[in-house]
Amino acid sequence: MDDYKKELVEVKKELNDVREQIQQLLEHQDQLERRKHELEALLEQNSTKSAQEDEQWDRHDFSWSNELEDKMKSVFKIQELRPMQLQTMNVTMSNKDCMLIMPTGGGKSLCFHLPALLSKGVTLVVSPLVSLMEDQIMALVKLNVAAEMLNASTSKDTVNRVQDEMVSHNAPLKLLYVTPEKLAKSKRFMAKLEKMYQLGRFSRLVIDEVHCCSQWGHDFRPDYKFLGIMKRQFPEVPILGLTATATSKVLEDVKKILNIPNCYVFKASFNRPNLYYEVREKSGVQAEAMDEIHKLIKNQFPNQSGIVYCFSKKEADDVTADLRRRGIKAGCYHADLMAVERSRVHQAWLADKIHVVVATVAFGMGIDKPDVRFVIHNSLSKSMENLYQESGRAGRDDKKSHCILFYRLQDVFKQSSMVFTEQTGLENLYGIVAYCIDTNRCRRSVIASHFGEVWDKAHCNGMCDHCDPAKQKSTQTKDITKYCQDVLTVLDHSKRQDQRLTANKLIESWMQKGPVNMRVKGVEAPSSNILTLERIMAYMLIRGYIKEDFHFTPYSTISYLVPGPKAKLLSMGMENVSMDFISSSSQTNGDSQVAVKKSLATTSAENQPKPKLVVINNEKSAFSEMKFADSTVANDNGNDDNPSHTNGEGDNSTQKGGIIVKDEKSANKLKKRKPVIVSSDESDADDMDFGGNILTAKPSKAKKALRDKSIPSTSNQDTVKSTDALSLDSVKSTDALSLDSVKSSDALSLDSVKSTDALSLDTVKSTDASSLDSVKNTDVLLLDSDSAFG
Ligand SMILES: Nc1ncnc2c1ncn2[C@@H]1O[C@H](COP(=O)(O)OP(=O)(O)OP(=O)(O)O)[C@@H](O)[C@H]1O
């Protein structure tokens, strides 16, 4: 017996050692993977560089150099070339094949527009979209450059005229745009090209969006495959391929398809130094999310051009309507709208008649407005690549512009149920989720690694929310192994109950809420706020501790969560999980980073509520004498996100300028809601920036507040009558207040307020300014005017 016991102790010890070693090896593996990635990126960067340097393609002493400079200034009004433009032009002018990878808005077009003017004959441009060709031709014609296009809907007369010009020595035609279908399907056109070639007039073949050739690319077009014969048919014609998006795998594939294995490849950096990248927490309440976007556009980008990208056509419709209602000049753009309407919106935006285009990704290729000051993502993009391309429509004029993504976990599942059928759909999506939940890495560096580049954090120049000195935060790494194990225990339990859990339900069960049979004994309700829990959930998802399991219903696809490939390691205690959190000391007021606002340990701060009712207490007001029975002062600055302002437990005094809260449950429930603000001084409402719902003193102001602050979407406006802080004559079923019935209510004497969820007042009877006899579960903030506005 004793021997067995002794051996058992030894085996256990050895097992522990093995676990530790495995843990260390796993960490080492992670480090090596990251370094491997960096080294590969550096090697690729350097090999491209050396090819460029070897040949000195940035020289200014080619036979065409003077003319190039002259036409650049006189025709295109451009004073200086951007990186890689000169190299590309010199290579293609030397009749060599070339591939240019340059980010959206980088200036790819000039790389063939300018050479076209310097060359004899015609540059043939293959482009995938008719609208894209139309825009370019319009711009070229304005600059007096002879450009034409041929597509399926070109009239016969135009086709004849253009085809004659192709083979006529004296014709002014410089650029001819065609769709790939035209090449693939029109023998007559191919015959004309042969002729043009024989006459020495086929000066260059440009293939825009060249990644469309490859099946590995995200935008494969079968007709692009036909371009493979061009090199064979026209061996003397240099090919110039352009793209903003090509991994090395796609690039190799494209070279093979186009038969240009030895072409030069130039890659401009994907760093757009003038773009400020930021991720913000998105409210789970639609009206609040819209408040935030409205406030952002109104205050930070007044009358400036921007785009709001949405997840779906319906979302785009709703956001447009909401912004318009709030006085923003917005237009909608998505695939369900008629082409005429889409074009009207696009043109009105180009002419600054509307400021904001609210769109799905259909608003994409060919947008060339220089002064787009902001691109907001109202919902998560489906990949880093998409985010980069869509955000990249901002700041084409090189001036500072903002790219702001609003993130919330629920959007991950909206996207995942759309992309999970794509080959790398989920992988790409989780890449952008990792970007969103990151607390400290430079956003630029994260973007860079997606494009196989390494950008030094120092080059960010404070142009992202993590590098911006004004938003600096320190972070702390915390062990969340126990949390993750608890999540897996809840999932195990649900499996035994034969129940599936969505992310929301999983969090609910984990928090020991929802159906009793889904709560698990031994799993303690986490004391962290919902954002923290969502963040942990997202982290578990991208690290493979949990995974999505998709089920189809007749109307939609539902994503349930189940244990992931790495769950076993965690359950068996063979892996520790840690995660970075913003440390509480460095949190700033009003900051809406998605990063967790409080450390996991700060439980008392977690439970502080967001006030539902804010009473502005100015000198003359009768409120100054108001007292609330049965209440606890918890905070003195109106910002419950800042734990440093939280009073310690046991402070039961009632005082001016504090949240008065008693009931923890209602506090938690109301935590994330914005306050209703009641003021006896109507000017208060104008000055305040609580982003909340406002009821002011005078009916006229109240109406304005209702209109401006969009209470209608959260309340039934038509049932709010003559609202007045001092006398709410009849407020019925207002959702904003969640008051079932408030009758002849008056701030000084609320005769009967029942089931008031907003105030969480169970019963308020014979209340008066100096003594509210029975106020329970009050969730009220009483502020001095000064602290309210300070
Ligand atoms: N060297 C330059 N200096 C200043 N502006 C430039 C320069 N080169 C190009 N531009 C301008 O930059 C803008 C974007 O150029 P362009 O449309 O060629 O971008 P792109 O790389 O083709 O982008 P996309 O992938 O979105 O089509 C245009 O307004 C163009 O006139």
PDBQT file of the ligand as one rigid body, heavy atoms in Angstrom, charges set to zero:
ROOT
HETATM    1  N1  LIG A 801       1.886  61.643 -56.796  1.00  0.00    +0.000 N 
HETATM    2  C1  LIG A 801       0.695  62.059 -56.449  1.00  0.00    +0.000 A 
HETATM    3  N2  LIG A 801       0.555  63.203 -55.759  1.00  0.00    +0.000 NA
HETATM    4  C2  LIG A 801      -0.658  63.641 -55.400  1.00  0.00    +0.000 A 
HETATM    5  N3  LIG A 801      -1.796  63.005 -55.699  1.00  0.00    +0.000 NA
HETATM    6  C3  LIG A 801      -1.721  61.863 -56.374  1.00  0.00    +0.000 A 
HETATM    7  C4  LIG A 801      -0.473  61.319 -56.791  1.00  0.00    +0.000 A 
HETATM    8  N4  LIG A 801      -0.715  60.172 -57.443  1.00  0.00    +0.000 NA
HETATM    9  C5  LIG A 801      -2.045  59.984 -57.439  1.00  0.00    +0.000 A 
HETATM   10  N5  LIG A 801      -2.646  61.005 -56.804  1.00  0.00    +0.000 N 
HETATM   11  C6  LIG A 801      -4.074  61.158 -56.511  1.00  0.00    +0.000 C 
HETATM   12  O1  LIG A 801      -4.442  60.174 -55.553  1.00  0.00    +0.000 OA
HETATM   13  C7  LIG A 801      -5.775  59.762 -55.754  1.00  0.00    +0.000 C 
HETATM   14  C8  LIG A 801      -5.856  58.268 -55.812  1.00  0.00    +0.000 C 
HETATM   15  O2  LIG A 801      -5.233  57.797 -56.975  1.00  0.00    +0.000 OA
HETATM   16  P1  LIG A 801      -5.770  56.526 -57.749  1.00  0.00    +0.000 P 
HETATM   17  O3  LIG A 801      -7.210  56.655 -58.083  1.00  0.00    +0.000 OA
HETATM   18  O4  LIG A 801      -4.842  56.260 -58.843  1.00  0.00    +0.000 OA
HETATM   19  O5  LIG A 801      -5.619  55.459 -56.607  1.00  0.00    +0.000 OA
HETATM   20  P2  LIG A 801      -5.640  53.897 -56.797  1.00  0.00    +0.000 P 
HETATM   21  O6  LIG A 801      -4.353  53.399 -56.280  1.00  0.00    +0.000 OA
HETATM   22  O7  LIG A 801      -6.011  53.552 -58.195  1.00  0.00    +0.000 OA
HETATM   23  O8  LIG A 801      -6.797  53.507 -55.784  1.00  0.00    +0.000 OA
HETATM   24  P3  LIG A 801      -7.969  52.405 -55.968  1.00  0.00    +0.000 P 
HETATM   25  O9  LIG A 801      -7.328  51.094 -55.618  1.00  0.00    +0.000 OA
HETATM   26  O10 LIG A 801      -8.965  52.825 -54.947  1.00  0.00    +0.000 OA
HETATM   27  O11 LIG A 801      -8.446  52.501 -57.347  1.00  0.00    +0.000 OA
HETATM   28  C9  LIG A 801      -6.235  60.424 -57.036  1.00  0.00    +0.000 C 
HETATM   29  O12 LIG A 801      -7.035  61.527 -56.683  1.00  0.00    +0.000 OA
HETATM   30  C10 LIG A 801      -4.952  60.866 -57.706  1.00  0.00    +0.000 C 
HETATM   31  O13 LIG A 801      -5.133  62.002 -58.492  1.00  0.00    +0.000 OA
ENDROOT
TORSDOF 0
